[in-house]
Amino acid sequence: MQQARICIGCWQQMHLPVPLRGVLSVPFRAVGIRPSKMNPNTCTVCELMFTRVMRARKITIDATILFADLRGYTTLSQSLSADAISGLLDAFYDECAGAIWQYDGLLNKTIGDAVMAVFNFPIQSEDHAKHAVRAAREILKRWRIERETLVERFGLAGSDLGVGIGVSSGELSFGEFGRSHRDLTAIGTVVNTASRAQSAAGSDQILVTQDVYQRAQSDLAGSQAKTYQLKGFQEPIELYAA
């Protein structure tokens, strides 16, 4: 991953050159402004001071959401030691982070054995749906390589460590939610759909919504729609394998 010298999010949102690395970043780090853990090419201003940057607690944006889930984790957690499980999750998070950051996504949450990523904020791109699809494929690619090491290390079957991924695009709310505990994240139907698509995906499968398919057709040539009844949705939804 190419490391930016200034925060891409602050530059795009405010045209403010916030140094992330090098000598010029030292005084900024002294006051707590440093590369964000959600994406090292953005800064903690983007991550922790959303209200001040956007002058609102939340905004409505067009974005793409990606959920990736490690299959078989619950079963494995009953047979592996705590250290082994911790090492497994660390490896999964690291591979997901690398793939997401490679395509300018924000690793917004780690939720047990799953991750949630946002594409198109704070780093903006008209091709955010394509970036999410490519990041999803990169996650599977990286994880297949890492999985070989983990299978040998822990004496597991390869099928124990599959990954299911769901991707959805559209309008959603992004910002700081909650009062006693402030949480920077995205909410809305797009987020729920990505989460449910991930649940419906098979091991090492990527399922994307029709909105993603329409925006990223050049990356999804030959993909055929299949109807799914997702939990919490009254009407069936068409998803495409990526």
Buried (B, 14 or more C-beta within 10 A) or exposed (E): BEEBEBBBBBBBBBEBEBBBBEEEBEEBBEEEBBBBEBBBBBBBBBBBBBEEBBEEEBEEBBBBBBBBBBBBBEEBBEEBEEEBBEBBBEBBBEBBBBBBBBBBBBBBBBEEBBBBBBBBBBBBBEBBBBBBBBBBBBBBEBBBEBBEEBBEEBEBEEEBBBBBBBBBBBEBBBBBBEEEEEEBBBBBEBBBBBBBBBBBBEBBBBBBBBBBBEBBEEBBEEBEEEEBEBEEEEEEBEBBBB
